[in-house]
Amino acid sequence: MKMPAVALLLFALPLQAATVSDWPLPAPGGSAQPNLSLAPDGDLVLSWIERRDGGGHRLAYGRFNKEGDWQRTRVAAEGADWFVNWADFPALQVLDDGSLWAHVLVKNGDAPYAYDVRLQASLDGGKTWKQMPAVHDDGTPTEHGFATLWPQPGGGLGIAWLDGRHTGGGGHGDHAGAGGAMTLRAAVFDGKGKQAESQLDASTCDCCQTDSARVGDTVLLAYRDRAEGEIRDIAVARFEDGRWQAPAIVHADRWMMPACPVNGPAIDARGDQAWVAWYTAAGGTPSLRLARSGDGGRHFDPPLTLLEGETVQGRVDVAADDQGVWTAWIEEAGGRQSLWLARHDHALASEAMRVKVADLAGRGRGTGFPRLKLRDGQAWLAWTEIVDGSPRLRGARVAP
C-alpha cells in the first residue's frame, strides 16, 4: 500500500511550515488501542486490538517498510479473557536478533481490574508465536499493567509494569485498592523465560502509563510516582552498569492528586540527552510540560511549559531525532478534540514548529492515546477515532 502525497491539513504557527498527510493504516474497522515501535531495520511496527467474530480479541500488527509499503498483517495473540482498556494497551517490540515480543493483558480474577501482563514471543520473525508465563509470579488477583518494552542491554527483552500485588484487590475506587500501594517492577526475558526481576519503586500512581528509552547500555524508565500526601509527580529510574539506580523526580510539580489521573509521561533519549513530556494540574491549572536532561537522565533542567489551560488533555508522546524533540498531545475545546504536534531544538530553547495534526472524531476516553515515532526526518502518528459508536484507527505523517 503506497502512501499518497496529498496534504490533508496545514495548520502551523508562523515558525516553520509543516505538511500533514494521511497515512493509511492496515487495521480493519473496529480496531483500537494502537501502538507504534521502530524495528532495527527501520520498519515502523503498528500493533492494535481488534474484536474476533464470536467474541474475544486479537492483537494484530503490521510492518511499514522503508519503501513505503505495508507488509502482510499478522496476529501475535488472541483470547477470550483479555482485559481491554482505553488507557492500558499492548505493545510490540522487535529486538536486534529479529525476535518479536508483545504483551497482552489477561484477566486473573473477578474484580474489574484484576489482570496479568502476559508476554508473547516469536523467535522466527513473526511466523509463529508462543505464550510466555505472566511477567510476575505473585499469583494475586490484582492489577498488573501499564507496561513498557525495550531491547535489554546485553540481549533479551526488558519490561517494566505497575504491579498491584500489595493492593489487596482489583478495584480502583480511590485507586489505592484495599491494602498497600501499587509498585513498579522490571524484568528481563529471553527465549527461555525470565532471567531477572527487580522492584524499582514501592509506591506509584495506579494507572498512569510507563515509558522507556534506551541509549547504548543505559535504559531510562519514566513513570508517575506517588509520594506522601498524594503527590503525583514524574520520576525516572535509570538502568546502568547492570543494575537499576534509585529513581529521581524530573521536576517537583508537587501535584496533590487523591486519585490516579490516568495520564502518564513519555520519554526519549539520544546520547547523553533525554527528554520527558508529561501532564500535570499542579496549582489547579492543567498544563503540558517538557524537560531536558543533559547527563543521561540523572538530573533534569527546569521544564518548559508547552501549553496550559482547561483545553489541555495531555495523553502525550515524545520522540527525538537529529532535527529536535517532537511532542504530541490532545486538546479538547467546545466539545471537540484535536491532536497537536510541536518540535523544539534539543536544548528546548526555541520552538520550530507547532501544527494541528487532526480534528478527532469522538471525544472523551474513547480516542485513547496517540502514538508517535520518527523516521526519515518525519513524524508518524497513529490514533483511535470513534465514528457512529465504533472505533477505527487513523494515521498521519508530518513533514517539516
N, C-alpha and C positions, 0 to 999 in steps of 0.2 A: 504494500500500500504506500504510494508516494504521497508526500506531504505537499498540499497546494501552497503556492507562493502568495496567494491573495491575502492582503492585510485586512483584518476584520475591524480592528479598533485602533485609534491613535489619539490617546489622551495623555499628554505629558506636560509637566511644568516646563517653562522656557529655559531648561538647563541643557538637556540633550534629547533629541528626538528618539523615540523608540517605536518599533513596529511590532504589533501584536498579531500573530497569525494563528489560525485554527490548527490544532494538532489532533487529527482524527485518531481515536483510540480503538483497540480491537474488542473492548469489553461489550457484551450484549446489553440490551436494555434490562433494567432491574438490578444492575451491578452497583456496588457502593464500596466504601472504605478503601480507596486507592492508596497505594504506597509506591514510592519510587526509589530505586537504587541505581548505582553506576557499577557495571561489571568491569573487571580488569582489562578486558579487550575494548572498552569504550561503549559497549551496548548500554542503552537505558533499559532498565528492567522495571516493568509496571506489574504490580500484583493487585488483585481485587477480590472481593467476595461476591458470589452470585448464588441465587437460590437454585436448588435442584428440583426437577419435576418430581412430585410426590413427597416433597418435604426434605428438610435438611439444607446444607450449604456446601459449597466447594470453594477452595482457594485456587484461583486460576492466575496465570501470568503470561506475559508476552515480552519478547526482546525486540527493541528497536535499534537496528544496527547502524553503523556509520554511513551506510549508503542511503539511509532514509527509508528502509523497508521494515515492516513488522514480520518477524518470523512466526511460525505456527504457534498458536496459543496452546498451552499445556495446562494440566491440572496437577497441583502439588499435593493436595489433600482434600478430603471430603468427609462429612459426617453428619449424623442426625442429632447430635447432642452438643453442638457448639454454643458458646456464648458469643453473640453477635451484637456489637455496640457501636454507636456513632463515634465514640472517643477512644476506645481501646481496640485497636485493629492490628491485623497481622503484618509482618514484614518479611521480606525475602532478600537474601544476601548471597552473592556469588563470590567465592574465595579464589585466591591466586591459583590453586590447584585445579580449578574448574568445577569443584563441587558446589552444589546449591543447597542452601539451608533456608528453612522458613519456620515460622512459629504460628500456631493457631491456639485458640482459647477453647477449652473443653470443660463443660460443667462437671463439678465434682460433689455436688450436694443439692439439697432442695432450696436453700436460701437464694435470693435473687442474684447475689454477687459472689456465689461460691463457684470458682472455676480455676482450672490449672493452665499453665503455659506448657504446651507440648511442642517439641521440635519435630520437624520433618526433614529428612536428609536425602539428597540424591548425589551419589558418588560417581555417576556416569553421565554427567552433563544434562540431567533432566529427563533421561529416558525412563528411569524407574525411580520411585520414591519409597522410602521406608519410614515408619513412625518410630521415633525415639521415645524413651521414657520422659515423664514430666521433668522439667529442668530442676525442680525442687523435690525433695523426698520427705517432707514433713507429714504428708498424708492428712492434713487438716482440711475440712470442708469450708475453706475460707477463700478470700480473693487473692489471686496471683495474676498480675497482668502488667500492662503498660511497658512492654519490653522493647529493648533496642538491641540490634545485632551489629557486630563488626568483625573484620578479619583479625584474629588474635595474633599479636606479635609472636613469632616462633612457630606459627601454624595452628590450625583449628579455628573454631568459631568462638567468639566471645559473645556473651549475652548478659544483660542486666535486666532486672524486673522488680516491680514492687511486690512485696511478699507479706501476706496477711496472717501468717501462722500464729501470731501473738494477739490478733484482734478478737478471737473467740467467737466470731460469727461472720456470716457472709452478707449481712445487710449493711447499708451505708448509714441511714439515719443522720446522726451528727458526724458521720464519716470517721468515727473512731471505733466502730464495732462495739462488742460487749466487753472487751478486755483491753489489751495493750494497743500499742501503736503499730502502724504499717512500717515495714522496714524495707531497705534497699539491699538487694543481693546481686552478686555477679558470679558467673561460672564460665568454664571453658570446656568445650566439647570437641571430640574428633569422631571418626567413624566407629570407634569402639565404645563411645559413650562419654560420660562426664569425667574430666580429669582433675578439676579443682572447683571449689566454691568458697565464696567469702561473703560475709555481711559487711556492707560498707557504711550503713547509717542505721541507727536503731530507732529513728523517728522521722518519718517523711510524710508528705501530703499523700492522701489515699488514692487519688485518681487523676493525677497530672502526668502527662506523657514524660518519658525519659528520652534522651537523645545522646548520641555518641559521635566522636570523631577520632580518627587515628592518623598520626603522623609518625612515620618511622616505627620505632619500638615503643611509642607512647600512645596511650588511649586516654581521652578526656570524656567524662560522663557527666552530663548536665541533668538536673532534676530539681523539683521544688521541695525544699526542706520544710520541716515542721518543728519549730523551737518553742520553748516555754512561753506561755502567754498567747499561744496560737499565732505565732509569727510565721508567715509563709513566704520566705524569700528563696531565691535561686542559689543553688550550690553546684560546685563542680568537683568531682573526685578524679584523681589522676593515677593512672597505672604506669609505672616506670621502674626499670631495673627488676622486673619480675614480681612486683608487689603493688598493692593499692596503698596510696598515701591518704592521709586524713583529708576529708573534703574541706573546701574553702568556700565561703559565701562570696558570690560575684559582686553584690552590692547590698548594703544594709538598707533596703527599702523600708523595713520594719512594718510590713503589711500585716495588720492584725485581721485574720480571717477565721471565723469559727467553724468553717466547713471548707471542703475542697472546692476550688474554683473550676476544676476540670479544664485547665489551660496551662499546659506545660511549656518548658523552654525548648529552644533549638540551639545547636552548636555546630560550628565547623572550624577547621584549623588548617594552616599552611605554614610549614617551617616552625618558627618559634612564636608565630602569631595565632591567636584563637579569638573567636567572636561568639558571643551568646546573645540571643534575642529572647525577649520574654514579655509577658503581660503582667501588669500589676495594677491594683487600685489603692495603693498606699496613699493616705491622705484623703481618701474618698473620691478621687478622680481617676477613672480608667486611663491607663497610658501604655504605650508600647515603647520598650527600651532596648538599646543595643550597646553592648560593652565590649571593649577590646582588651586582650592580654598580649603583652609583648614578650613574656617569658614562659611561653608554653603552658599557660593556664594556671600558673601558681598564684598570680595576682592579676587583678583587672583594674583598668582605669575607670574613673567616674563615667557613668553611662551617658549616652546620647538619647534624648527623648525624641523618638521619631514622630509621635502623634499622641495627643491626649484629648479627652473629652468623651462624652457619652456615646459617640459613634464607634468607639474602639471596641472590637470584639476579641482581638488577639488572634488565637489559633495560628501561631507564627511558624515559619520555617526560614532557615538561613543557609546560604551556601557562599563559598568564596572561590575566586579564580584569579588569574593574573590581572584582570581589569578592576577588581574590587570585591566588595561584600554586598551580596544581594539578599534582601529580606522581603518575604511575602507575608501578608496578613489579610484579615477580613474586617470590613467595616459594615455597619448597619445604620441606615438613616431613613426615616419616613417609611419604615416597614420593609425596606429593600436592602439586600446585602450586596456588597461588591468586593472583589478581590483585587488587591493592590500589590505592587512590586516597586521597590526602591533599590538603587545602587549607590554605595558610598565608596570613597577611597579606603584603602586598608587602615589608615590612621583614624578614620571616621571624622576627618577634618572638613570634608566637603561632600555634598550630595550631588551626584552627577545626573541622576535620573529618578523620576517618580512617575509611575504610569498606572492607570486603572486597567487591569487585565480584562475584567469582565464584570458585568452585572449578573448576579447569580439568580437562577430560577430556584425558588424556595427560600425559606427563612428558618430561623431558629436552629436547633441542633441538627436537623436533617442534612444540612450541607456539609457537616463534618469539618475535617481539617485538610486544607490544600497541601499538596506536596510539591517540593521544588528541588530540581537538580540542574547542574550546569554542564554544558558540553559545547565545544567549538565556539566559545565566547558568547553563547546564548543561554537564556534561561528556559527551562522546560517545566511546565506545571500541569498537574492533574488534580481534579476535584470532583465532588459529588454535587449534583443538582437534583431537585425534586420537581417533576413535571406530572401534573394530574395525579398526584399522590404516589408516584412511583419514582425510585431513584434511577439515575443514569450518570455515567462518567463523561466529563469533558476535559479537554486538554488544550494547552496553548503554548506557543513558542514566542519568546520575546527577544528581539534582536535590537541592540542599541545602534 
